[in-house]
C-alpha cells in the first residue's frame, strides 16, 4: 500500500544547518550532511533542504553540499531556495538532488514551471506555495511569506499542476511556527482537487497533528522542521503511532 | 568489476552513480557499443518520456544492442518500460525483451502519478530480492506500468496489481528507484552486482 510520507526540512545558510538542533549524539548537528544521513537512517521518507540565503555566491556552496548529501543519503531529497532558472535546476540535479522546489520565481514567471517540467520531467519539479488567509481568502505569498500577491492559493495550485508541477509543497503562514496543527481545511481542499501529491507544511506540534493532516487534511506527506530537530517528536515513534492508528506508513 | 551505465537522453543518473559509489563499485557512463558489450554488468537507468528516449536509442543503435546483451542487465523506471514490447506513452514501440505492453494508470479515485513508498512482494524467481523480507518498501514515481505476467518477479499494488520487477534470462528490471530506496534498494543493487 502506498504510504504517507514524513519529511524533515533542514534550513541551510552558507552550507550549514540553521535553527539549533538538539542532536547531542551527532558530532556536528550544524552539518547538513550528517543530520540528513541521521534522518535517513531513522525513518525519514524524504528530506528537504532549503537554502535560506540563496545568493549567487552561495550557489556553489549549495551545489557542493548537494553532492555531499547525495553521496551519503539513500532516500529521495529535494533542494529549494532561490531557484530561478533552468541552469540552477540543472546544476542541482546533476549534483545529485532528486527534486527541486521553486517558489517565488514561479509566481514571478509561471512559464518557468512548464519549462522545467518539459526539460527535466514533472517528477522532479515541486512547486512550493506559501499561503496566508487575509480578509476571508487564502492568498499566495512570496519572499518567505512577507509579500502578498493577487493570486488565490486554490487557483495557483490548479495552475501549477496544469503547467507540469510534480508535487505541491503547501506551507501555511497562518500555522507555521504555531505548533497548533496544520492548515487542514485548505490542505484538504487543494488535495481533493488535485491529482499530484500535496506535502503539507506549517504548524506541526504533536503526533496527532500529523494524524489530522493525513485524515482531515488529505495530505500525501507531512513536513516539519523544529519538532524533529529538537527531538520533540522522533520520526520512528511518530510513524509507529500513525501506523497504529491506521495510517499507511513505511516502518 | 566493470560496470557500464548506459548514457542516453532520459533524465539524470547522478543518484544511480552515487548509489554505486556508496557500495564502492566502479562504473563507466557511456553510449559506446564496445564498452557496453564488454562490461561485466550493464545498468540501464532513466527518468523521462518513452518516445523521445526510444528515438535517441535508435539514433545511437542502442535499441539493437541492448536486447542482444549477454551479461546481467539491470533496467530501472523508464529503462524497464523501454525493455517491454510497447508503451502507451505516445504509442511507442519499445525493445521487446519483456513480452508485455506498458499501460497508463487509470483512476478517478486515486492520484496519478503513483509517487512515494509502496510495498512490493517477490513472486516466482527473484534473484535481486534475496536476503530481503517477503514484503519491502521501495520508492516509486510513475504514471505508466507493466501489468503482471509470466516474467513478473515482484508485485506492487496501486489501483491494481502491477509488475514492480521483471526478470527473464540475464535481464532484470525494476519500476521503482532502487538507488533512492534506502537499505532495501541498496541490497537490490548489491544483489545485482553479486550475480
Interface residues (C-beta under 8 A of the other chain):
Chain A: X1 X2 X3 X4 X5 X40 X45 X70 X71 X72 X74 X75 X76 X93 X94 X95 X96 X98 X120 X121 X122 X123 X124 X166 X167 X194 X195 X196 X197 X220 X221 X250
Chain B: X11 X12 X14 X15 X18 X19 X21 X22 X47 X48 X49 X111 X112 X113 X114 X115 X116 X117 X118 X119 X137 X139 X141 X157 X158 X177 X179 X180 X181 X182 X183 X185 X186
